[in-house]
Amino acid sequence: AWQGRSIGTPKLRLVEFMAFMEQQGEPDAYNKHLYVHISQSNPSYSDALLESVDVRQIYDKFPEKKGGLKELYEKGPPNAFFLVKFWADLNTSIQDEPGIFYGVSSQYESSENMTITCSSKVCSFGKQVVEKVETEYARFENGRFLYRIHRSPMCEYLINFIHKLKQLPEKYMMNSVLENFTILQVVTNRDTQELLLCIAYVFEVSTSEHGAQHHIYRLVKD
Amino acid sequence: GKPDQVPMRNRQLPPSFWEEPRPS
């Protein structure tokens, strides 16, 4: 059911992705605030098929030189490319004080036993400002291989960025800043260098009182 | 720096790109 309806290819599927802040020492969900969240653990045939976006519409929002989105897309495979529009939830009741943990967790699954490399590039005006590269090994569980990046600490740049964003008085100002803020995640098979997933993230601030929202698109080139 | 970017609103993006989903 997930094919065509969620982020994944026959080789690797995203199960969950979240960026959060948490009061340390009390790791129950009550003290955890999710800035963004994707959960694809229960795909259903009733879920709508993904819409598509022409990848050329967003080239300049991501690195354009060597290893940039254009080059990655041309190399393919095209079915591994996705765009996520996040409406991030900045309405946190957790006070920002020492001891707050800022983290990112993600989980992927596959029918193959691989070692994966996940690169996350934070970009400002399309230029990379920081990159984190993580390597994950498979764990066999319930008949499939799971890759879990658990509570990876958010970088200083992102924490400062969130702080500054929250200080802006109006949502339209935040959205204006977010227009030039993007993240590109590339997951590759470490041993074969095959591209498994490429996810481009763009952002607005959520106006909902029900937490973060998102739309997922396939990236295509007609 | 880069030349001025085209605002996202002026790009060919699906209408849903500007519609925050309702919570399920």
gemmi code that builds the backbone of each chain (N, CA, C; Angstrom):
import gemmi

chains = {
    "A": [
        ("ALA", (0.824, -1.217, 0.000), (0.000, 0.000, 0.000), (0.852, 1.258, 0.000)),
        ("TRP", (2.082, 1.146, 0.490), (2.885, 2.362, 0.632), (3.407, 2.883, -0.699)),
        ("GLN", (3.512, 1.968, -1.706), (4.110, 2.400, -2.974), (3.254, 3.449, -3.672)),
        ("GLY", (3.854, 4.584, -3.982), (3.126, 5.669, -4.620), (2.361, 6.539, -3.632)),
        ("ARG", (2.350, 6.135, -2.378), (1.602, 6.887, -1.360), (2.485, 7.421, -0.256)),
        ("SER", (3.746, 7.031, -0.243), (4.621, 7.466, 0.840), (6.070, 7.483, 0.359)),
        ("ILE", (6.961, 7.916, 1.260), (8.363, 8.053, 0.889), (9.034, 6.682, 0.942)),
        ("GLY", (9.410, 6.183, -0.216), (10.066, 4.883, -0.246), (10.199, 4.364, -1.656)),
        ("THR", (11.071, 3.401, -1.823), (11.238, 2.685, -3.087), (11.209, 1.195, -2.724)),
        ("PRO", (11.219, 0.326, -3.710), (11.262, -1.096, -3.358), (12.508, -1.461, -2.534)),
        ("LYS", (13.514, -0.597, -2.520), (14.736, -0.909, -1.765), (14.765, -0.352, -0.345)),
        ("LEU", (14.190, 0.798, -0.138), (14.236, 1.417, 1.193), (13.017, 2.310, 1.385)),
        ("ARG", (12.457, 2.212, 2.571), (11.237, 2.958, 2.872), (11.427, 3.740, 4.165)),
        ("LEU", (10.975, 4.984, 4.160), (10.992, 5.763, 5.399), (9.808, 5.340, 6.260)),
        ("VAL", (10.067, 5.016, 7.513), (8.979, 4.621, 8.416), (8.569, 5.808, 9.286)),
        ("GLU", (9.571, 6.525, 9.800), (9.255, 7.647, 10.676), (10.384, 8.681, 10.649)),
        ("PHE", (9.982, 9.930, 10.792), (10.964, 11.011, 10.871), (10.411, 12.081, 11.808)),
        ("MET", (11.226, 12.553, 12.728), (10.765, 13.631, 13.617), (11.936, 14.484, 14.100)),
        ("ALA", (11.644, 15.764, 14.278), (12.587, 16.677, 14.940), (11.866, 17.188, 16.169)),
        ("PHE", (12.528, 17.178, 17.298), (11.819, 17.463, 18.546), (12.698, 18.187, 19.566)),
        ("MET", (12.041, 18.721, 20.597), (12.755, 19.185, 21.786), (12.145, 18.453, 22.975)),
        ("GLU", (12.949, 18.227, 23.991), (12.476, 17.391, 25.090), (13.124, 17.824, 26.398)),
        ("GLN", (12.330, 17.794, 27.454), (12.876, 18.059, 28.780), (13.592, 16.803, 29.248)),
        ("GLN", (14.878, 16.921, 29.448), (15.642, 15.725, 29.786), (15.334, 15.239, 31.187)),
        ("GLY", (15.491, 13.916, 31.351), (15.192, 13.304, 32.626), (13.739, 12.867, 32.707)),
        ("GLU", (12.932, 13.385, 31.773), (11.536, 12.974, 31.750), (11.178, 12.601, 30.318)),
        ("PRO", (11.618, 11.428, 29.898), (11.465, 11.103, 28.473), (10.073, 10.609, 28.071)),
        ("ASP", (9.037, 10.895, 28.854), (7.706, 10.497, 28.398), (7.195, 11.517, 27.384)),
        ("ALA", (6.266, 11.072, 26.572), (5.818, 11.873, 25.439), (5.266, 13.230, 25.868)),
        ("TYR", (4.786, 13.325, 27.077), (4.164, 14.553, 27.547), (5.114, 15.738, 27.499)),
        ("ASN", (6.405, 15.471, 27.720), (7.372, 16.562, 27.732), (8.184, 16.656, 26.446)),
        ("LYS", (7.624, 16.084, 25.403), (8.316, 16.112, 24.120), (7.500, 16.959, 23.161)),
        ("HIS", (8.148, 17.904, 22.513), (7.466, 18.723, 21.521), (8.004, 18.384, 20.141)),
        ("LEU", (7.109, 18.047, 19.201), (7.540, 17.706, 17.844), (7.442, 18.935, 16.942)),
        ("TYR", (8.579, 19.344, 16.397), (8.571, 20.455, 15.432), (8.009, 19.981, 14.097)),
        ("VAL", (8.487, 18.823, 13.661), (7.973, 18.203, 12.436), (7.901, 16.700, 12.670)),
        ("HIS", (7.008, 16.046, 11.936), (6.813, 14.609, 12.152), (6.203, 13.957, 10.916)),
        ("ILE", (6.810, 12.869, 10.479), (6.216, 12.026, 9.437), (6.128, 10.629, 10.012)),
        ("SER", (4.949, 10.043, 9.975), (4.815, 8.653, 10.396), (4.186, 7.876, 9.260)),
        ("GLN", (4.900, 6.889, 8.768), (4.395, 6.080, 7.659), (4.308, 4.619, 8.086)),
        ("SER", (3.997, 4.410, 9.354), (4.026, 3.040, 9.859), (2.770, 2.243, 9.488)),
        ("ASN", (1.679, 2.930, 9.173), (0.445, 2.218, 8.822), (-0.095, 2.654, 7.463)),
        ("PRO", (0.623, 2.353, 6.378), (0.120, 2.773, 5.065), (-1.158, 2.031, 4.719)),
        ("SER", (-2.039, 2.722, 4.013), (-3.333, 2.128, 3.685), (-3.673, 2.441, 2.233)),
        ("TYR", (-4.422, 1.505, 1.591), (-4.840, 1.729, 0.203), (-5.812, 2.900, 0.100)),
        ("SER", (-6.359, 3.309, 1.234), (-7.269, 4.449, 1.185), (-6.505, 5.779, 1.199)),
        ("ASP", (-5.194, 5.728, 1.485), (-4.395, 6.957, 1.416), (-4.304, 7.406, -0.046)),
        ("ALA", (-4.293, 8.724, -0.243), (-4.221, 9.247, -1.610), (-2.843, 8.979, -2.213)),
        ("LEU", (-2.804, 8.849, -3.543), (-1.512, 8.743, -4.231), (-0.815, 10.100, -4.181)),
        ("LEU", (0.502, 10.074, -4.156), (1.257, 11.325, -4.048), (1.129, 12.157, -5.320)),
        ("GLU", (1.018, 13.457, -5.132), (1.095, 14.369, -6.269), (2.556, 14.528, -6.646)),
        ("SER", (2.799, 15.108, -7.803), (4.187, 15.288, -8.209), (4.531, 16.764, -8.380)),
        ("VAL", (5.818, 17.051, -8.223), (6.358, 18.392, -8.435), (7.551, 18.240, -9.369)),
        ("ASP", (7.654, 19.141, -10.342), (8.794, 19.119, -11.251), (10.047, 19.538, -10.479)),
        ("VAL", (11.028, 18.657, -10.477), (12.232, 18.894, -9.685), (12.927, 20.209, -10.073)),
        ("ARG", (12.759, 20.625, -11.346), (13.423, 21.861, -11.796), (12.879, 23.104, -11.101)),
        ("GLN", (11.655, 22.979, -10.551), (11.066, 24.118, -9.836), (11.798, 24.421, -8.524)),
        ("ILE", (12.573, 23.452, -8.038), (13.212, 23.666, -6.732), (14.742, 23.513, -6.768)),
        ("TYR", (15.303, 23.343, -7.960), (16.767, 23.187, -8.069), (17.523, 24.228, -7.251)),
        ("ASP", (17.117, 25.512, -7.413), (17.901, 26.598, -6.815), (17.724, 26.694, -5.304)),
        ("LYS", (16.814, 25.892, -4.746), (16.616, 25.903, -3.289), (17.613, 24.973, -2.595)),
        ("PHE", (18.377, 24.251, -3.402), (19.321, 23.264, -2.866), (20.659, 23.434, -3.564)),
        ("PRO", (21.722, 22.844, -3.010), (23.034, 23.027, -3.651), (22.966, 22.697, -5.146)),
        ("GLU", (23.617, 23.530, -5.936), (23.532, 23.373, -7.392), (24.848, 22.947, -8.013)),
        ("LYS", (25.909, 22.981, -7.199), (27.203, 22.598, -7.785), (27.345, 21.087, -7.735)),
        ("LYS", (28.574, 20.609, -7.694), (28.836, 19.165, -7.722), (28.091, 18.463, -6.577)),
        ("GLY", (27.412, 17.404, -6.903), (26.661, 16.674, -5.889), (25.352, 17.338, -5.526)),
        ("GLY", (24.960, 18.363, -6.283), (23.709, 19.080, -6.028), (22.506, 18.275, -6.496)),
        ("LEU", (21.328, 18.845, -6.277), (20.088, 18.128, -6.567), (19.975, 17.757, -8.050)),
        ("LYS", (20.397, 18.675, -8.925), (20.293, 18.413, -10.366), (21.125, 17.191, -10.748)),
        ("GLU", (22.365, 17.202, -10.282), (23.264, 16.096, -10.608), (22.745, 14.779, -10.016)),
        ("LEU", (22.273, 14.853, -8.781), (21.732, 13.654, -8.132), (20.550, 13.106, -8.926)),
        ("TYR", (19.657, 14.022, -9.346), (18.450, 13.571, -10.048), (18.786, 12.962, -11.408)),
        ("GLU", (19.755, 13.568, -12.070), (20.136, 13.049, -13.385), (20.717, 11.646, -13.278)),
        ("LYS", (21.386, 11.397, -12.157), (21.962, 10.072, -11.939), (20.876, 9.065, -11.520)),
        ("GLY", (19.884, 9.541, -10.780), (18.734, 8.711, -10.406), (19.029, 7.715, -9.304)),
        ("PRO", (18.105, 6.747, -9.108), (16.872, 6.543, -9.873), (15.791, 7.561, -9.493)),
        ("PRO", (14.997, 8.028, -10.490), (14.024, 9.092, -10.225), (12.956, 8.718, -9.186)),
        ("ASN", (12.671, 7.426, -9.054), (11.621, 7.056, -8.084), (12.082, 7.186, -6.631)),
        ("ALA", (13.344, 7.556, -6.430), (13.859, 7.701, -5.062), (13.806, 9.147, -4.574)),
        ("PHE", (13.214, 10.058, -5.400), (13.243, 11.484, -5.075), (11.880, 11.989, -4.601)),
        ("PHE", (11.903, 12.653, -3.465), (10.662, 13.147, -2.857), (10.859, 14.570, -2.341)),
        ("LEU", (9.738, 15.302, -2.297), (9.720, 16.644, -1.711), (8.725, 16.623, -0.561)),
        ("VAL", (9.140, 17.152, 0.581), (8.229, 17.263, 1.718), (8.046, 18.737, 2.044)),
        ("LYS", (6.788, 19.174, 2.057), (6.484, 20.513, 2.545), (6.000, 20.343, 3.982)),
        ("PHE", (6.754, 20.908, 4.888), (6.388, 20.835, 6.304), (5.730, 22.128, 6.749)),
        ("TRP", (4.695, 21.997, 7.560), (4.179, 23.113, 8.344), (4.639, 22.828, 9.771)),
        ("ALA", (5.725, 23.465, 10.158), (6.365, 23.141, 11.433), (5.580, 23.730, 12.602)),
        ("ASP", (5.557, 23.010, 13.695), (4.850, 23.464, 14.895), (5.840, 24.139, 15.844)),
        ("LEU", (5.714, 25.447, 15.950), (6.612, 26.189, 16.860), (5.910, 26.551, 18.164)),
        ("ASN", (4.659, 26.091, 18.317), (3.884, 26.396, 19.521), (4.230, 25.460, 20.665)),
        ("THR", (5.390, 25.637, 21.231), (5.742, 24.725, 22.315), (5.513, 25.376, 23.667)),
        ("SER", (5.025, 24.571, 24.587), (4.812, 25.088, 25.943), (6.041, 24.814, 26.808)),
        ("ILE", (6.974, 24.031, 26.262), (8.179, 23.721, 27.039), (9.070, 24.963, 27.083)),
        ("GLN", (9.440, 25.369, 28.260), (10.312, 26.535, 28.412), (11.708, 26.187, 27.920)),
        ("ASP", (12.318, 27.133, 27.219), (13.674, 26.889, 26.757), (14.649, 27.190, 27.890)),
        ("GLU", (15.207, 26.159, 28.430), (16.099, 26.313, 29.586), (17.233, 25.295, 29.442)),
        ("PRO", (18.283, 25.447, 30.228), (19.366, 24.463, 30.135), (18.816, 23.071, 30.437)),
        ("GLY", (19.330, 22.076, 29.740), (18.856, 20.719, 29.973), (17.837, 20.270, 28.940)),
        ("ILE", (17.423, 21.197, 28.059), (16.518, 20.811, 26.988), (17.335, 20.079, 25.913)),
        ("PHE", (16.799, 18.955, 25.454), (17.478, 18.206, 24.399), (16.761, 18.437, 23.075)),
        ("TYR", (17.539, 18.799, 22.061), (17.010, 18.966, 20.704), (17.511, 17.803, 19.861)),
        ("GLY", (16.594, 17.042, 19.287), (17.038, 15.861, 18.556), (16.240, 15.583, 17.297)),
        ("VAL", (16.791, 14.686, 16.515), (16.150, 14.211, 15.288), (16.199, 12.688, 15.303)),
        ("SER", (15.053, 12.057, 15.079), (15.023, 10.596, 15.005), (14.409, 10.180, 13.685)),
        ("SER", (14.947, 9.127, 13.111), (14.344, 8.602, 11.892), (14.502, 7.099, 11.847)),
        ("GLN", (13.638, 6.483, 11.075), (13.670, 5.037, 10.957), (13.324, 4.641, 9.522)),
        ("TYR", (14.110, 3.709, 8.996), (13.885, 3.211, 7.639), (13.747, 1.704, 7.702)),
        ("GLU", (13.124, 1.112, 6.673), (13.090, -0.348, 6.613), (13.359, -0.823, 5.195)),
        ("SER", (13.859, -2.059, 5.116), (14.218, -2.622, 3.818), (14.116, -4.131, 3.880)),
        ("SER", (13.977, -4.756, 2.710), (14.025, -6.216, 2.681), (15.467, -6.681, 2.521)),
        ("GLU", (16.382, -5.705, 2.332), (17.788, -6.057, 2.126), (18.642, -5.652, 3.319)),
        ("ASN", (19.653, -6.438, 3.566), (20.610, -6.134, 4.628), (21.719, -5.262, 4.047)),
        ("MET", (21.721, -3.981, 4.420), (22.709, -3.047, 3.869), (23.326, -2.258, 5.012)),
        ("THR", (24.342, -1.489, 4.697), (24.811, -0.434, 5.585), (24.492, 0.860, 4.860)),
        ("ILE", (23.754, 1.739, 5.523), (23.343, 2.963, 4.830), (24.081, 4.189, 5.383)),
        ("THR", (24.277, 5.151, 4.499), (24.851, 6.444, 4.878), (23.784, 7.500, 4.666)),
        ("CYS", (23.500, 8.277, 5.714), (22.493, 9.336, 5.606), (23.181, 10.691, 5.714)),
        ("SER", (23.063, 11.474, 4.667), (23.617, 12.834, 4.692), (22.453, 13.816, 4.814)),
        ("SER", (22.563, 14.746, 5.753), (21.547, 15.795, 5.896), (22.239, 17.136, 5.728)),
        ("LYS", (21.820, 17.889, 4.708), (22.418, 19.199, 4.442), (21.402, 20.290, 4.727)),
        ("VAL", (21.764, 21.188, 5.623), (20.929, 22.355, 5.881), (21.383, 23.458, 4.936)),
        ("CYS", (20.433, 24.064, 4.234), (20.785, 25.062, 3.222), (20.097, 26.394, 3.495)),
        ("SER", (20.832, 27.462, 3.239), (20.311, 28.810, 3.341), (20.492, 29.464, 1.981)),
        ("PHE", (19.407, 29.961, 1.409), (19.436, 30.510, 0.050), (20.066, 29.506, -0.922)),
        ("GLY", (19.778, 28.245, -0.716), (20.261, 27.211, -1.628), (21.692, 26.765, -1.403)),
        ("LYS", (22.366, 27.433, -0.480), (23.766, 27.076, -0.218), (23.865, 26.256, 1.065)),
        ("GLN", (24.658, 25.205, 1.008), (24.833, 24.368, 2.192), (25.527, 25.141, 3.316)),
        ("VAL", (24.959, 25.081, 4.523), (25.630, 25.714, 5.661), (26.188, 24.679, 6.646)),
        ("VAL", (25.485, 23.583, 6.815), (26.029, 22.490, 7.637), (25.609, 21.158, 7.033)),
        ("GLU", (26.403, 20.143, 7.286), (26.054, 18.792, 6.842), (26.359, 17.813, 7.964)),
        ("LYS", (25.447, 16.864, 8.150), (25.711, 15.768, 9.088), (25.655, 14.466, 8.302)),
        ("VAL", (26.646, 13.618, 8.505), (26.655, 12.323, 7.824), (26.625, 11.233, 8.888)),
        ("GLU", (25.667, 10.331, 8.770), (25.534, 9.247, 9.738), (25.512, 7.901, 9.020)),
        ("THR", (26.091, 6.907, 9.663), (26.106, 5.563, 9.093), (25.276, 4.655, 9.985)),
        ("GLU", (24.411, 3.869, 9.378), (23.568, 2.966, 10.160), (23.654, 1.545, 9.631)),
        ("TYR", (23.651, 0.623, 10.555), (23.671, -0.795, 10.210), (22.275, -1.370, 10.409)),
        ("ALA", (21.988, -2.437, 9.677), (20.652, -3.033, 9.728), (20.483, -3.893, 10.973)),
        ("ARG", (19.237, -3.920, 11.444), (18.883, -4.826, 12.527), (17.673, -5.625, 12.037)),
        ("PHE", (17.767, -6.930, 12.099), (16.670, -7.755, 11.591), (15.561, -7.849, 12.628)),
        ("GLU", (14.364, -7.474, 12.215), (13.239, -7.449, 13.150), (11.934, -7.680, 12.400)),
        ("ASN", (11.130, -8.614, 12.862), (9.827, -8.904, 12.250), (9.905, -9.099, 10.734)),
        ("GLY", (10.901, -9.822, 10.299), (10.984, -10.184, 8.881), (11.526, -9.112, 7.957)),
        ("ARG", (11.991, -7.986, 8.510), (12.609, -6.991, 7.630), (13.785, -6.347, 8.344)),
        ("PHE", (14.608, -5.634, 7.573), (15.777, -4.969, 8.145), (15.423, -3.534, 8.513)),
        ("LEU", (15.707, -3.182, 9.743), (15.386, -1.844, 10.248), (16.664, -1.027, 10.433)),
        ("TYR", (16.579, 0.242, 10.098), (17.691, 1.178, 10.274), (17.148, 2.313, 11.136)),
        ("ARG", (17.769, 2.521, 12.268), (17.190, 3.462, 13.217), (18.239, 4.494, 13.630)),
        ("ILE", (17.979, 5.749, 13.301), (18.827, 6.841, 13.793), (18.057, 7.457, 14.956)),
        ("HIS", (18.493, 7.122, 16.158), (17.702, 7.415, 17.338), (18.279, 8.600, 18.107)),
        ("ARG", (17.483, 9.652, 18.258), (17.854, 10.808, 19.069), (19.208, 11.393, 18.681)),
        ("SER", (19.359, 11.627, 17.392), (20.578, 12.272, 16.913), (20.529, 13.748, 17.335)),
        ("PRO", (21.541, 14.245, 18.038), (21.468, 15.635, 18.521), (21.395, 16.644, 17.368)),
        ("MET", (20.489, 17.590, 17.508), (20.360, 18.643, 16.502), (21.591, 19.548, 16.567)),
        ("CYS", (22.050, 20.022, 15.420), (23.257, 20.853, 15.428), (22.943, 22.251, 15.976)),
        ("GLU", (23.998, 22.927, 16.436), (23.868, 24.271, 17.011), (23.197, 25.231, 16.043)),
        ("TYR", (23.555, 25.115, 14.764), (22.995, 26.019, 13.765), (21.467, 25.948, 13.769)),
        ("LEU", (20.934, 24.718, 13.790), (19.482, 24.545, 13.756), (18.816, 25.032, 15.032)),
        ("ILE", (19.455, 24.748, 16.175), (18.885, 25.194, 17.452), (18.814, 26.722, 17.481)),
        ("ASN", (19.892, 27.374, 17.082), (19.901, 28.843, 17.032), (18.869, 29.371, 16.038)),
        ("PHE", (18.760, 28.670, 14.919), (17.809, 29.088, 13.892), (16.382, 29.051, 14.453)),
        ("ILE", (16.047, 27.989, 15.158), (14.703, 27.859, 15.748), (14.467, 28.967, 16.773)),
        ("HIS", (15.477, 29.223, 17.614), (15.351, 30.286, 18.617), (15.061, 31.632, 17.957)),
        ("LYS", (15.823, 31.942, 16.920), (15.654, 33.240, 16.260), (14.308, 33.318, 15.560)),
        ("LEU", (13.904, 32.208, 14.960), (12.622, 32.171, 14.262), (11.474, 32.455, 15.239)),
        ("LYS", (11.567, 31.853, 16.413), (10.499, 31.999, 17.399), (10.401, 33.416, 17.948)),
        ("GLN", (11.505, 34.153, 17.822), (11.476, 35.535, 18.323), (10.739, 36.485, 17.385)),
        ("LEU", (10.505, 36.052, 16.143), (9.813, 36.924, 15.199), (8.347, 37.060, 15.632)),
        ("PRO", (7.828, 38.297, 15.559), (6.491, 38.529, 16.118), (5.344, 37.983, 15.273)),
        ("GLU", (5.542, 37.860, 13.963), (4.411, 37.467, 13.105), (4.763, 36.228, 12.283)),
        ("LYS", (3.725, 35.428, 12.013), (3.952, 34.189, 11.248), (4.437, 34.480, 9.821)),
        ("TYR", (3.934, 35.550, 9.215), (4.356, 35.815, 7.840), (5.856, 36.128, 7.778)),
        ("MET", (6.370, 36.700, 8.882), (7.817, 36.979, 8.930), (8.595, 35.657, 9.023)),
        ("MET", (8.085, 34.753, 9.843), (8.728, 33.439, 9.957), (8.716, 32.738, 8.601)),
        ("ASN", (7.580, 32.791, 7.920), (7.484, 32.125, 6.618), (8.413, 32.757, 5.592)),
        ("SER", (8.603, 34.055, 5.731), (9.503, 34.736, 4.811), (10.951, 34.265, 5.021)),
        ("VAL", (11.320, 34.045, 6.277), (12.654, 33.501, 6.571), (12.743, 32.044, 6.095)),
        ("LEU", (11.672, 31.297, 6.355), (11.683, 29.866, 6.007), (11.710, 29.627, 4.497)),
        ("GLU", (11.285, 30.613, 3.736), (11.309, 30.463, 2.271), (12.733, 30.171, 1.779)),
        ("ASN", (13.709, 30.654, 2.506), (15.099, 30.452, 2.081), (15.847, 29.441, 2.939)),
        ("PHE", (15.099, 28.615, 3.642), (15.682, 27.584, 4.497), (15.184, 26.221, 4.006)),
        ("THR", (16.112, 25.350, 3.679), (15.736, 24.019, 3.177), (16.693, 22.969, 3.738)),
        ("ILE", (16.270, 21.723, 3.667), (17.139, 20.614, 4.087), (17.076, 19.523, 3.013)),
        ("LEU", (18.225, 18.991, 2.676), (18.301, 17.904, 1.698), (18.882, 16.669, 2.377)),
        ("GLN", (18.133, 15.581, 2.344), (18.624, 14.326, 2.923), (18.852, 13.311, 1.815)),
        ("VAL", (20.027, 12.722, 1.846), (20.372, 11.719, 0.835), (20.805, 10.448, 1.549)),
        ("VAL", (20.124, 9.351, 1.241), (20.472, 8.056, 1.840), (21.070, 7.184, 0.749)),
        ("THR", (22.266, 6.687, 1.000), (22.925, 5.825, 0.012), (23.336, 4.508, 0.652)),
        ("ASN", (23.482, 3.511, -0.187), (24.062, 2.251, 0.245), (25.566, 2.485, 0.357)),
        ("ARG", (26.093, 2.373, 1.552), (27.498, 2.737, 1.778), (28.451, 1.912, 0.902)),
        ("ASP", (28.113, 0.647, 0.710), (29.067, -0.226, 0.030), (29.001, -0.136, -1.492)),
        ("THR", (27.815, 0.167, -2.017), (27.693, 0.241, -3.487), (27.577, 1.683, -3.981)),
        ("GLN", (27.385, 2.635, -3.057), (27.182, 4.061, -3.395), (25.878, 4.309, -4.153)),
        ("GLU", (25.020, 3.302, -4.192), (23.733, 3.467, -4.857), (22.853, 4.422, -4.053)),
        ("LEU", (22.187, 5.359, -4.748), (21.283, 6.271, -4.058), (19.981, 5.525, -3.739)),
        ("LEU", (19.582, 5.560, -2.471), (18.390, 4.827, -2.041), (17.187, 5.755, -1.859)),
        ("LEU", (17.431, 6.935, -1.303), (16.370, 7.924, -1.112), (16.977, 9.315, -1.128)),
        ("CYS", (16.244, 10.257, -1.703), (16.651, 11.661, -1.628), (15.394, 12.458, -1.284)),
        ("ILE", (15.435, 13.134, -0.143), (14.254, 13.869, 0.322), (14.611, 15.345, 0.483)),
        ("ALA", (13.871, 16.182, -0.226), (14.051, 17.634, -0.144), (12.964, 18.187, 0.770)),
        ("TYR", (13.362, 18.952, 1.770), (12.397, 19.497, 2.726), (12.297, 21.012, 2.569)),
        ("VAL", (11.056, 21.514, 2.509), (10.804, 22.955, 2.544), (9.776, 23.221, 3.654)),
        ("PHE", (9.719, 24.467, 4.114), (8.994, 24.726, 5.373), (8.107, 25.962, 5.352)),
        ("GLU", (7.034, 25.848, 6.156), (6.266, 27.014, 6.585), (5.953, 26.777, 8.054)),
        ("VAL", (5.366, 27.763, 8.698), (4.971, 27.590, 10.092), (3.516, 27.145, 10.132)),
        ("SER", (3.216, 26.201, 10.985), (1.850, 25.698, 11.105), (0.945, 26.743, 11.750)),
        ("THR", (-0.282, 26.837, 11.217), (-1.263, 27.719, 11.842), (-2.261, 26.887, 12.633)),
        ("SER", (-2.062, 25.579, 12.596), (-2.976, 24.658, 13.271), (-2.659, 24.613, 14.760)),
        ("GLU", (-3.677, 24.267, 15.546), (-3.407, 24.049, 16.970), (-3.249, 22.566, 17.239)),
        ("HIS", (-3.108, 21.811, 16.171), (-3.034, 20.357, 16.310), (-1.689, 19.814, 15.866)),
        ("GLY", (-0.670, 20.632, 15.952), (0.673, 20.135, 15.682), (1.098, 20.242, 14.234)),
        ("ALA", (2.286, 19.716, 13.996), (2.920, 19.835, 12.687), (2.135, 19.076, 11.611)),
        ("GLN", (2.165, 19.604, 10.404), (1.504, 18.970, 9.262), (2.510, 18.850, 8.117)),
        ("HIS", (2.160, 18.055, 7.110), (3.038, 17.968, 5.934), (2.296, 17.446, 4.715)),
        ("HIS", (2.863, 17.758, 3.561), (2.468, 17.144, 2.288), (3.710, 16.501, 1.700)),
        ("ILE", (3.546, 15.350, 1.090), (4.672, 14.678, 0.429), (4.403, 14.656, -1.082)),
        ("TYR", (5.445, 14.945, -1.862), (5.335, 14.915, -3.325), (6.423, 14.030, -3.915)),
        ("ARG", (6.132, 13.432, -5.062), (7.185, 12.781, -5.843), (7.865, 13.866, -6.660)),
        ("LEU", (9.172, 13.782, -6.799), (9.864, 14.734, -7.666), (10.017, 14.102, -9.043)),
        ("VAL", (9.546, 14.798, -10.058), (9.570, 14.250, -11.420), (10.207, 15.258, -12.370)),
        ("LYS", (10.496, 14.808, -13.565), (11.004, 15.699, -14.603), (10.319, 15.245, -15.880)),
        ("ASP", (9.310, 15.997, -16.297), (8.497, 15.540, -17.437), (9.185, 15.814, -18.767)),
    ],
    "B": [
        ("GLY", (26.791, 36.700, -3.650), (25.699, 35.753, -3.464), (25.004, 35.408, -4.777)),
        ("LYS", (23.912, 34.688, -4.618), (23.137, 34.261, -5.783), (22.266, 35.401, -6.289)),
        ("PRO", (21.874, 35.356, -7.550), (20.875, 36.331, -8.000), (19.569, 36.093, -7.246)),
        ("ASP", (18.722, 37.102, -7.231), (17.458, 36.967, -6.502), (16.688, 35.742, -6.986)),
        ("GLN", (16.147, 35.013, -6.024), (15.392, 33.822, -6.379), (13.948, 34.196, -6.704)),
        ("VAL", (13.354, 33.398, -7.552), (11.931, 33.561, -7.843), (11.154, 33.142, -6.591)),
        ("PRO", (10.221, 33.968, -6.099), (9.447, 33.552, -4.920), (8.724, 32.222, -5.180)),
        ("MET", (8.607, 31.420, -4.162), (7.956, 30.114, -4.317), (6.533, 30.261, -4.875)),
        ("ARG", (5.853, 31.351, -4.483), (4.479, 31.574, -4.933), (4.393, 31.707, -6.452)),
        ("ASN", (5.501, 32.116, -7.068), (5.491, 32.333, -8.518), (5.954, 31.101, -9.292)),
        ("ARG", (6.131, 29.989, -8.589), (6.609, 28.778, -9.268), (5.444, 27.840, -9.555)),
        ("GLN", (5.699, 26.899, -10.463), (4.652, 25.935, -10.811), (4.626, 24.832, -9.765)),
        ("LEU", (3.752, 25.029, -8.782), (3.614, 24.057, -7.697), (2.129, 23.735, -7.549)),
        ("PRO", (1.794, 22.527, -7.118), (0.377, 22.181, -6.983), (-0.313, 23.049, -5.940)),
        ("PRO", (-1.611, 23.314, -6.087), (-2.337, 24.136, -5.103), (-2.170, 23.615, -3.674)),
        ("SER", (-2.059, 22.301, -3.532), (-1.937, 21.712, -2.188), (-0.671, 22.182, -1.475)),
        ("PHE", (0.286, 22.661, -2.250), (1.542, 23.131, -1.662), (1.301, 24.299, -0.707)),
        ("TRP", (0.181, 24.995, -0.920), (-0.124, 26.176, -0.100), (-1.269, 25.932, 0.868)),
        ("GLU", (-1.719, 24.680, 0.931), (-2.851, 24.367, 1.812), (-2.382, 23.481, 2.956)),
        ("GLU", (-2.329, 24.045, 4.122), (-1.934, 23.231, 5.276), (-2.982, 22.146, 5.510)),
        ("PRO", (-2.555, 20.878, 5.573), (-3.547, 19.807, 5.755), (-4.260, 19.961, 7.090)),
        ("ARG", (-5.511, 19.505, 7.118), (-6.231, 19.471, 8.390), (-5.745, 18.272, 9.174)),
        ("PRO", (-5.680, 18.416, 10.483), (-5.226, 17.269, 11.282), (-6.171, 16.086, 11.108)),
        ("SER", (-5.590, 14.901, 11.009), (-6.432, 13.714, 10.825), (-6.960, 13.226, 12.167)),
    ],
}
model = gemmi.Model(1)
for chain_id, residues in chains.items():
    chain = gemmi.Chain(chain_id)
    for i, (resn, *xyz) in enumerate(residues, 1):
        res = gemmi.Residue()
        res.name, res.seqid = resn, gemmi.SeqId(i, " ")
        for name, pos in zip(("N", "CA", "C"), xyz):
            atom = gemmi.Atom()
            atom.name, atom.element = name, gemmi.Element(name[0])
            atom.pos, atom.b_iso = gemmi.Position(*pos), 0.0
            res.add_atom(atom)
        chain.add_residue(res)
    model.add_chain(chain)
structure = gemmi.Structure()
structure.add_model(model)
structure.setup_entities()
